[in-house]
Amino acid sequence: MLMPHLLSRLALMSGATVLLTSLATTPATAMAATLPGVTATSPILLYAQDWNSAPSTRTTAAWQQVAATHAILVGSPGPVYGNMIAQLHAWNPAVKVLVYDLGPYTAKGTTEYTTLMAQHPEYFARDAHGNLITVKAASGSGAFPHNYLMNEANPGWQAEEASRILANINKYGWDGAYIDSMGPGPFSGTTTGVPIDPSTGAVFTKASWMQAAGQTLSVIKAAVGSKYVFSTGLVNGADFTSFTHDITDSTVNGGQTDSWLRVANSAPNQYPTTSTLAGDLAMVQTLNSQGKAFYGWTKVWTTATQAQESAWNTYALAAYLLVDNGVSDYYLFSAPSSGADRGTIYFSNELAALGAPTAAFTLIGGVYSRAFLHGLVTLNTTNNTASITVS
């Protein structure tokens, strides 16, 4: 079942306005129970990145609810998720269950780390002083000092990562893989150093690092064949145009931004500028035109009231709905911390039964609008409010 406080939180909303005519009188759990995977009447495709510890304590009823309401689930390698795959498919044959991968990192203490350090030390990324590089705390996420950055441009490492992912997929029969940390993080303070390109002796640029990431993803996709693969790494707006497009220019099925409209630990009253929002929407439109899936993850991993969390969910969800194609665009909202259960649906508008869109969005006087068969979505850039009205 959905969290019992889900509907009660609606009464606390402010800032971004939610008008849910049908949902106000129909519990989200009852509505979800009448829908085969929810998406028959909702254009919103939900996904959950469940690689943290929450699934290990999930009840059978909660697992079934997550399977019914989500289009894609991501779980850690191992038996907690692995042993649930067949049952998840039985509950919802359409759901894709993907295995999580560290991306360009190898974890110290694993057999892989020990073997590669002994046999292929050149696979490891190093800074200008020759030091190995690990993950430090940034943007609301914790530090991971045992995750060592690898050289994305090294063909041997590319093959190793592809082999690792294929082995994890095959172990439990996953539907594919999710590849983490493929963006320009090492250049924005998320690691203990910036990697050096051994072929030039100079520091990688964001562009050259992302080119290598795109090449790695294509190697991975070739190794796993028809299995589904999506990756992190998209950075909204100008950075997408400049270099993070290499993620979706690869052969993977889609790409994710885990900072859809906001950085996880930014102030809850800090909203995108008008031009930034326009760039974010344009990025999704570009991916749609290329036949690539878009994944938008909005995090409020900072001190915020329930009303502020609700306002952000509505704003981010409304922006997603302005450009959502209902086929390969996905949405995830996480609050209040990085350790929370990411399969939780915090607000019932994430199940809004809007039906199919009847037209593209319009922009008049700073207000975006998009009509759906059973409702209307608006987003006002002048006062940072949004509404999702189901009629």
N, C-alpha and C positions, 0 to 999 in steps of 0.2 A: 504494500500500500504506500501511497505517497505520505509524506510527513504530515501528521495531524494538524500542525500549525500552519500548513500551506495557505489555506484560505483566510485564516485569521490575520495573516501578515498583510493581506490586501488592504485591510482597513487602515493600515499605517502608512500607505503610500502618500508621497508628496513629491513635488518637483515634476517628475514624469508622470502624467496622468494615465490611468488605465481605465477604460470603459469596457466592461465585459458583460454585456446585457444577458447573454445566455449563461455565462460561467458564474455570475453572481448568485444564481439560484440553483446551479447544478454542481455538486462537489466534483472536483477534478478526478477523483478516483472513480466515481460512477461514470463520468464521461469517458475516461480512458477505457473502462471495461467494455464499453459498447463499440469500441473502435478496433479494427484489426491492425495493430501496430500504430494506431493513431493517425498515420499519415494519409488515410483514405479521405479524411475531411480537413486535415490540417496541412498547410504547405510547409510547416516547420519540421525539418529533419534534425532530431536531437542526436548528439553523440556524447559519450562519456569516456574520459581518460582515467581509467580505474587502476592505474599502476601502483597506487599507494596502498596502505594497509586496510582500508575500509572494507573491501570485499571479503576479507577473512572472517568477519563477524556478521556478515549479511545473512538474514533469515531466508528460507526458501521462498516465502511470500514476497520478500523484498527483491530477490533475484528475479522472480517472475514478473514483478512490476517493471523492473528496469528493462527486462527483455521486451516487454510489450510496448514500452513508450519510446525506445531508442532504436535508431537505424544502425548505429555503429557503436560497438563497445571495444575498448582497449584494455587489455589486462597484462600483468607482469608474466614473464615466462615462469612456468612451474605449475603445480597441481591445483592451486586454488581456483584459478580461471580455467586451466587446461581441462580439468575433470568436469567442468560445467558446460563445455562447448556443445555437446550433443543435446543436453537438456535446454540450453538457450535456443538452439535451432528448433527444437520441438515446440517450445512456447511461441516462437516467432521465426518461421522459416526464412523471412526476409532479412533478419538481422545479420550483420557481418561482425565476426569476433576476431579482432586483430591482436597480435602479440606485440608488446612494447619492446623497443630496442634503444640502447643508449646512443645510437648514432656514432659520431666521431670520437667516442670515448671507450676505453677499456678499464674495467674495474680491478684495482689492485687486490690481490688475494685470490683471484680466479686462476684457473688453469691456463686460460687464454693469455692473461697478463704475464704469467711466469714464462710461458713458452715463447711469446713474442719478444719479451725483454731479453731472453737468452739467445734467440735465433734471429730476430729481426728488430734490433733496436732502432733501425732507421725508420721504422713505421711510426715511431713516437714523435710528436711535435715538440719542438724546443724553442725557447726564447733566444734573444740575442746573446745571452750569457751561457747558452748551452743547457739551461735548466729545463727539466720536464715541467709541464703545465697542467694544473688541475683546476677544478671549479671552485669559485668562492661565492659567497652570498651576494645576491644582487636582485633588484626589482621584485622584492617580496618573496623570493625563493631562497632556500637554505644553501649552505655550502656543502660541497661533495668532494672532500679532499682526497678520496680514493679513486675518483674518476679522472683518468689521465687522457689528455687530448692527443689524438692521433693525427698524422699528416694526411689530410684529405686528398692531396694531389699524388700520393704514392700509389701506383697501380697494385702493388702487393697488398697494401692495406685495404684498398677498395675490394679486392677479391676476398680478403679475409672477412671483412664485414658482411659481404654478400653470403659467404658460406655460413657465418654465424646465424644470420637471419633465416636462411633456408633451413638450417638444422632446427631452430626453435619452432618454425612453422610446422615442420614435419613431425615433431615429437608428439604433439597433441592434435594435429589436424586443424590448425587455425586457418581462418579464411584469408589471412594475409598479415601485413605488418605495419606498424606505426614507427617511423624513424624520428627520434628526438634530436634536438640541438643542432640542426643542420643550417642554421642561420649565421649571421655575422656576430654572434655573441662574443667571441674572443676579442672583438674590437670595440666593445661597449662596456668593458669592465666586469664581465661575468667570469673571467678566468684570471689566473695568477700571472699571466704574461701573454704577449702577442706572438703568434708563431712565425718562425723564419722559413722562407722557402729555400730548401737546400739546393735547388737547381740554380738559384741566383745569388744566394747569400744575403738577400734583402728580405725585409719584412713583407709577408703577404699583404696585399691590399684587400679591402672588402670585396672588390670586384674579382680579383684572382682567387680568393678563398671561396667565393660563391660559385665561380666557374668550376672549381674542383668539386664542390658539393654536388652540383648538378651532374657532373660526370660519375661521381660515386653512386648517386641515386639511380642512374641509368644502368650501371653495372648490377646493382641490387635487383632492379626490376627484371633485367634479363635473366638473372639466376632463378628468380621465383616464378617466372612465367606468367600464367594467368591469375596468380594470386594477387589480391588487392594491396596496394601500397600507397600510403600517404605520409607526408613529411611535414615537420615544422620548418620554419625558416623565412616565411613571408614577413616582410616589414612593410607596413602600409605606406601609401603615398609615393613620394619622390624616391625613396629607397627601393621600392618595388620596381619602378621604372629604371633605376640605375643599375641594380645588381641582384636583388632577391628574386627577380623573375626567373633566374637560372633554376630555381627549385621546380617550377611548373613548366619550364622549357625542357626539362628532362622527360623521361618516359613514365614517370610515376603517375598514379591516377589523380592526385591532387595535392594541395598544399595548405598549411595552416598558419594563421597568425594567432599567437597566444596573447596578443595585446590588442584585440579587436576594440578599437576606439579609446582604449585607456591602458596605461601601464598598471600592473597589479597593485603597486603600493602608492600610486598617486593619490592626491587628495580627493575625497569623494565629491567635492563641488567643482572639480576641474574637468571641464568638458572640451571636446575638440573645437577648434576654430572652424569657421564656415568653409574655408578652403581645404583644411585637413579632412573634414568629413567628406567633401566632394571627391578628394583623392582616394579615400577609402572605398567609397561606392564605385568609383571608376575601376579600381583594382578588381573587385568582384565581377564587374561587367566584362573585363578583359578575360578573366578566367572562364567565365561562362561562354564567351565567344570562341575560346580555344578548346572547349570541351573538357576542361579540367575542373575537378571538384574543389570547392572552397570550404574551408573550415574556419569559423570565427569563434574564438574562445575569449570571453570577457571575464576578468577576475576582479573581485573586490577583496583583495588580501591586505586589508588595512583597517584601521579603526573607522567604523561607519555605523550609523543607526540602521535599523531595519527599513525605515523609510528611504534612506539614501541607497541601500542595497536594491530595494524595489525600484526606485527611480532609475538606477543604472541598468537594471535588467530590462526595463521597458524601453529605455532609450536605445540600448544596444540591439535588442530584439527588433525594434521598429526599423532601425537602420538596416539590419539584415533583411527584413521583409521587403524593404524598398527595392532590393535587387535580387532577392531569392528566386531561383528558377524552379524550386519545388522538386528537383530531380537529383541534383548533385551539390547542393549547398547545405551546410550543416552548422548547427549552433550549439554552444555550450556556455552556460553561466555558472560561475563558481563563487560561492561566499560561504562562510566568512574567512576561511583560512585555507592554506595549501593542504592541510591534513583532513579536510572535510570529505564526506562521501560525495564523489563527483557524479554519482548516479542519481543524486537527489534532484528532484524538480522543485525548486524553491517557490515558484510562483505559477499559478495556473494559466497565465497568458502564454506560457511556453507550450501549452497544448491547444492554443486558440484555434477553433474550428472555422477558419476564415474561408475555406474552399480555395479554388484556384484564383490567381490574379486575373482581372479582366483587362488590364492595360499596364503599360510601363508607368513609372512614377512621373509626377509633374512637380515642378518647382515654381512657385509663385510667391513673391514677396517674402522670401526666406523660409517658406513653409513647403516641405516635401509632403506629397500625398500619393497614395496608391490604393486603388479600389480593388477589392476582392469580391468573389461571388457572394460571400456572406459577411462582408464587413469592410472596414476602412482603416488604413494605417496612416498616421500623420507624424511628422517630426518638424518642430519649429526651431530653426537655428538661431533665432534672435533671443529666445529665453530658455533654450535647452530643455524643452518639454516634448513629450511624445505621447501618443495615444494609440491603442489597439482596440478598436471597437468591433465587437461581434454582434451582428444583428440577427 
